[in-house]
Amino acid sequence: MTRKIDVFTLHSVTDVNTVNQFLKMHPQAKLSYVKGENDGALAIADYEDDEENDEQEDKQ
């Protein structure tokens, strides 16, 4: 498994929908929110992704 961090900039409903779609693919992700500039926010997702390791295991 690989630990990853993704950062999303939230300024609109479309941005929130992007985060929701991400959570459907990575339900185990832990989200943190930070108030950004210009009334926006940042969503920081901390998660483990085992897809990369799966591909490496398949090759072996």
WOHU-V446980 format. One record per helix or strand. SS is the DSSP state (2 for helix, 1 for strand). FROM is the first residue (numbers start at 1). TO is the last residue. If there is no record, write none. Layout:
ss->(SS & SS)
from->(FROM & FROM)
to->(TO & TO)
//
This chain:
ss->(1 & 2 & 1 & 1 & 2)
from->(2 & 13 & 30 & 41 & 51)
to->(10 & 25 & 35 & 49 & 59)
//
